[in-house]
């Protein structure tokens, strides 16, 4: 059997065995150990708050530390260009690219921090609303 024939047969066998499989946390019928229950969304506010806090700290540091060499680099690029060195223009381009990338990182950190803060606040509001709805419903008296 030639390689092409063998390859075609392997592809046909693989295509015949393809099926959709969704990744998920396996159910834990015993209620203990492992993955936490019936697949409910779990929101650990402490962990999310810590991640948001670190994103905010990184945002603050990048705004200052990411720009500490900007003035010196701009001056060096200008001096090199004035003396007709091609590296002056290259240094100016590197500095411009660096500034653009720092701005992108600062914006990404702000989005992460703000998004997580919004998620925590929204989740807390949803919990309050659900609690108020159950308290006001006839179901509440059966749960007590």
C-alpha positions as a Markdown table, in Angstrom:
| # | Residue | x | y | z |
|---|---|---|---|---|
| 1 | Unk | 0.0 | 0.0 | 0.0 |
| 2 | Unk | 1.4 | 3.4 | -0.9 |
| 3 | Unk | 1.6 | 6.3 | 1.5 |
| 4 | Unk | -1.2 | 8.2 | -0.3 |
| 5 | Unk | -3.5 | 5.2 | 0.0 |
| 6 | Unk | -2.6 | 4.6 | 3.6 |
| 7 | Unk | -3.1 | 8.3 | 4.4 |
| 8 | Unk | -6.5 | 8.3 | 2.6 |
| 9 | Unk | -7.6 | 5.3 | 4.6 |
| 10 | Unk | -6.5 | 6.9 | 7.9 |
| 11 | Unk | -8.3 | 10.1 | 7.1 |
| 12 | Unk | -11.5 | 8.2 | 6.2 |
| 13 | Unk | -11.4 | 6.2 | 9.4 |
| 14 | Unk | -10.8 | 9.4 | 11.5 |
| 15 | Unk | -13.7 | 11.2 | 9.7 |
| 16 | Unk | -16.0 | 8.3 | 10.4 |
| 17 | Unk | -15.2 | 8.4 | 14.1 |
| 18 | Unk | -15.8 | 12.1 | 14.5 |
| 19 | Unk | -18.4 | 13.2 | 17.0 |
| 20 | Unk | -19.1 | 16.3 | 19.0 |
| 21 | Unk | -17.9 | 16.4 | 22.6 |
| 22 | Unk | -18.4 | 19.3 | 24.9 |
| 23 | Unk | -15.9 | 19.8 | 27.7 |
| 24 | Unk | -17.5 | 20.1 | 31.1 |
| 25 | Unk | -17.0 | 19.4 | 34.8 |
| 26 | Unk | -18.1 | 15.9 | 35.5 |
| 27 | Unk | -21.1 | 15.6 | 37.9 |
| 28 | Unk | -20.2 | 14.5 | 41.4 |
| 29 | Unk | -23.2 | 12.3 | 42.4 |
| 30 | Unk | -21.7 | 11.6 | 45.8 |
| 31 | Unk | -21.6 | 15.2 | 46.8 |
| 32 | Unk | -18.1 | 15.1 | 48.0 |
| 33 | Unk | -14.6 | 15.9 | 46.7 |
| 34 | Unk | -13.9 | 17.1 | 43.2 |
| 35 | Unk | -15.8 | 19.6 | 41.2 |
| 36 | Unk | -18.3 | 21.2 | 43.4 |
| 37 | Unk | -21.8 | 20.0 | 42.6 |
| 38 | Unk | -24.3 | 20.2 | 39.8 |
| 39 | Unk | -22.3 | 22.4 | 37.4 |
| 40 | Unk | -23.5 | 25.7 | 38.9 |
| 41 | Unk | -21.6 | 28.8 | 38.2 |
| 42 | Unk | -19.4 | 29.6 | 41.2 |
| 43 | Unk | -18.2 | 33.1 | 41.8 |
| 44 | Unk | -15.5 | 33.4 | 44.3 |
| 45 | Unk | -15.5 | 37.1 | 45.1 |
| 46 | Unk | -12.2 | 37.0 | 47.0 |
| 47 | Unk | -10.3 | 35.5 | 44.0 |
| 48 | Unk | -12.0 | 37.8 | 41.5 |
| 49 | Unk | -11.4 | 40.8 | 43.7 |
| 50 | Unk | -7.7 | 39.9 | 44.0 |
| 51 | Unk | -7.3 | 39.6 | 40.3 |
| 52 | Unk | -9.0 | 42.9 | 39.7 |
| 53 | Unk | -6.8 | 44.5 | 42.3 |
| 54 | Unk | -3.6 | 43.2 | 40.7 |
| 55 | Unk | -4.8 | 44.4 | 37.3 |
| 56 | Unk | -5.4 | 47.9 | 38.7 |
| 57 | Unk | -1.9 | 47.9 | 40.3 |
| 58 | Unk | -0.4 | 46.8 | 37.0 |
| 59 | Unk | -2.4 | 49.5 | 35.2 |
| 60 | Unk | -1.1 | 52.2 | 37.6 |
| 61 | Unk | 2.6 | 51.0 | 37.4 |
| 62 | Unk | 2.5 | 50.7 | 33.6 |
| 63 | Unk | 1.3 | 54.3 | 33.3 |
| 64 | Unk | 4.4 | 55.6 | 35.0 |
| 65 | Unk | 7.1 | 52.9 | 34.7 |
| 66 | Unk | 6.3 | 52.2 | 31.0 |
| 67 | Unk | 7.2 | 55.8 | 30.2 |
| 68 | Unk | 10.3 | 56.4 | 32.3 |
| 69 | Unk | 12.7 | 56.4 | 29.4 |
| 70 | Unk | 10.5 | 58.3 | 26.9 |
| 71 | Unk | 12.2 | 61.7 | 27.3 |
| 72 | Unk | 15.7 | 60.3 | 27.2 |
| 73 | Unk | 14.9 | 58.1 | 24.2 |
| 74 | Unk | 13.3 | 61.0 | 22.3 |
| 75 | Unk | 16.3 | 63.2 | 23.0 |
| 76 | Unk | 18.8 | 60.5 | 21.9 |
| 77 | Unk | 16.8 | 59.8 | 18.7 |
| 78 | Unk | 16.8 | 63.6 | 17.9 |
| 79 | Unk | 20.6 | 63.9 | 18.6 |
| 80 | Unk | 21.4 | 60.9 | 16.4 |
| 81 | Unk | 19.2 | 62.2 | 13.6 |
| 82 | Unk | 20.7 | 65.7 | 13.9 |
| 83 | Unk | 24.2 | 64.0 | 13.3 |
| 84 | Unk | 22.8 | 62.2 | 10.3 |
| 85 | Unk | 22.9 | 58.7 | 11.9 |
| 86 | Unk | 20.2 | 56.4 | 10.5 |
| 87 | Unk | 19.9 | 54.8 | 14.0 |
| 88 | Unk | 18.2 | 58.1 | 15.1 |
| 89 | Unk | 15.1 | 57.4 | 13.0 |
| 90 | Unk | 15.2 | 53.7 | 14.0 |
| 91 | Unk | 15.3 | 54.6 | 17.7 |
| 92 | Unk | 12.4 | 57.1 | 17.2 |
| 93 | Unk | 10.4 | 54.3 | 15.6 |
| 94 | Unk | 11.2 | 51.8 | 18.4 |
| 95 | Unk | 10.2 | 54.5 | 21.0 |
| 96 | Unk | 6.9 | 55.1 | 19.1 |
| 97 | Unk | 6.1 | 51.4 | 19.0 |
| 98 | Unk | 7.0 | 51.0 | 22.7 |
| 99 | Unk | 4.6 | 53.8 | 23.6 |
| 100 | Unk | 1.8 | 52.3 | 21.5 |
| 101 | Unk | 2.3 | 48.9 | 23.1 |
| 102 | Unk | 2.3 | 50.4 | 26.7 |
| 103 | Unk | -0.9 | 52.2 | 25.9 |
| 104 | Unk | -2.4 | 49.0 | 24.7 |
| 105 | Unk | -1.4 | 47.2 | 27.9 |
| 106 | Unk | -2.6 | 50.0 | 30.1 |
| 107 | Unk | -6.0 | 49.9 | 28.4 |
| 108 | Unk | -6.2 | 46.1 | 28.7 |
| 109 | Unk | -5.4 | 46.2 | 32.4 |
| 110 | Unk | -8.1 | 48.9 | 32.8 |
| 111 | Unk | -10.6 | 46.7 | 31.0 |
| 112 | Unk | -9.8 | 43.7 | 33.1 |
| 113 | Unk | -10.0 | 45.6 | 36.3 |
| 114 | Unk | -13.2 | 47.4 | 35.4 |
| 115 | Unk | -14.8 | 44.2 | 33.9 |
| 116 | Unk | -14.2 | 42.2 | 37.1 |
| 117 | Unk | -15.5 | 45.1 | 39.3 |
| 118 | Unk | -18.6 | 45.2 | 37.2 |
| 119 | Unk | -19.0 | 41.4 | 37.4 |
| 120 | Unk | -18.8 | 41.4 | 41.2 |
| 121 | Unk | -21.2 | 44.3 | 41.5 |
| 122 | Unk | -23.7 | 42.8 | 39.0 |
| 123 | Unk | -23.5 | 39.4 | 40.7 |
| 124 | Unk | -24.2 | 41.0 | 44.1 |
| 125 | Unk | -27.2 | 42.9 | 42.7 |
| 126 | Unk | -28.5 | 39.7 | 41.1 |
| 127 | Unk | -28.2 | 37.9 | 44.4 |
| 128 | Unk | -30.1 | 40.6 | 46.3 |
| 129 | Unk | -32.8 | 40.6 | 43.7 |
| 130 | Unk | -33.2 | 36.8 | 43.8 |
| 131 | Unk | -33.3 | 36.9 | 47.6 |
| 132 | Unk | -36.0 | 39.7 | 47.5 |
| 133 | Unk | -38.0 | 37.8 | 44.9 |
| 134 | Unk | -38.0 | 34.6 | 47.0 |
| 135 | Unk | -38.8 | 36.4 | 50.2 |
| 136 | Unk | -41.8 | 38.0 | 48.5 |
| 137 | Unk | -43.1 | 34.8 | 47.0 |
| 138 | Unk | -45.3 | 32.1 | 48.4 |
| 139 | Unk | -42.4 | 29.6 | 48.0 |
| 140 | Unk | -40.6 | 31.2 | 50.8 |
| 141 | Unk | -43.0 | 30.0 | 53.4 |
| 142 | Unk | -42.6 | 26.4 | 52.3 |
| 143 | Unk | -38.8 | 26.6 | 52.5 |
| 144 | Unk | -38.8 | 27.6 | 56.2 |
